[in-house]
């Protein structure tokens, strides 16, 4: 495989123009931490962005940071932590789930994948925090979108398209994001022994309250047994339902008491505080129950998004029918499902049922044979798919970037 190592944005432009002239599709790579997600790509050329790894500017008082696309996420988070700040969308580290070395994730890959953690229910996703970007289009031309302030858009906001596009629209070279102060304190309420449907009601009750919940998850007993970081939450046969509150210490304590009273009809809540609470939600964010090195490491893992009120009943039926293991985030709106190996990884059955409730599923972990055989990303209705093709053509008419990663070439 040919690897094109670039030094700056001008090199990216030149590499793209040469690829267009040769009809050569390119695989866009930072450090390659998410290369195993998506359809296998029909290309033998890699555009290596790893040299674009600088933190261009960080203005803590203005709550903005500008980074080159291959800046290591671990370094960025460490820098912001030194100023008691963070990305509020809670970016997921896929290394545990995919079995890749830690510390390889980049800011560009994070934006391109658009995978947000438990705090998404309060703070939104990656695209909601992306203020601006520099990128190279499929015409070999650099362009800039957005800026360095929150209200900067007067027209078509291209940033929102780049987020979650998996590198199929343009090559991002630099991004600007807003950051937020870290919470002074956090508490997690733990309710034990609820089934999925009851837990779903409890979580949506908490989320629908005025108490500013920043996390709501449900972990069945079988999932707790399979994850060391979560194993002490409940007795062997009990599930755990979790509700998180963050903010100023006094406010968190008062709101935790109010939410505990609100949920008293479901179960008596215990509390986990600060560092222990943060470690718990990190394990949920990074899907450690289904770690590649764990007992379900050989099973395909699906990321299922559905209406939160439907999550408990849907997941309960899916686990019963497949023998798989699941846990719930986003108050039931996000389901992580490790399903026993099958020729199509249960894709047809799963998507038929999701279509009926307005949900969708993406295969996040699967071997190459499985990813070749099925649609990794949920097939779109024809009208939406046609719009997507027009957007793709406007950015990359020759299909040079990550050809076939999201939709078969």
ABEGO torsion letter per residue (X at the ends): XBBBBBABAAAAAAAAAAAAAAGBBBBBBBAGAAAABEBBBBBABBBBAAABABBABBBAAAGBBBBBAABBAAAAAAAAAAAGBBBAAGBBBAAAAAGBBBGABBAAAAAAAGBBBAAAAAAEBAAAABABBBBBBAAGBBBBBEBABABABBEBBAAAAABGAGGAABBBABBBBBBBBBBABBBBBBBBGBBAAAAAAAAAAAAABAAGBABBBBBBAAAAAABAAAAAABBAABBBBBBBBBEBAAAAAAAAAAAAAAAAAABBBBBBBEAAAAAAAAAAAAGAAABAABAAAABBBBBBBBBAAAAAAAAAAAAAAAGBBBBBBGGGABBBBBBBBBAAGGAAAAAAAAAAAGBBBBBABBBAAAAAABBABBBBBAAAAAAAAAAAAAABAAGABGBGAABBX
